[in-house]
């Protein structure tokens, strides 16, 4: 079953980014998914299939914000 994503959602990925953060905000949805690391701000584009395999869970919007 395909997962539903929209821009602004915060997701937790299976693998952490090089900066150590595993939380990402979605900024583009389409055939490719654009995500921005909430730890360092790096932007990455992933094919939808690879993105869906790498997502662990979708977080509530305010949970992804650093304190």
Buried (B, 14 or more C-beta within 10 A) or exposed (E): EEEEBEEEBBBBBEEEBEEEBBBBBBBEBEEEBBBBBBBEEBEBEBEBEEBEEBBEEBBEEEEBEEE
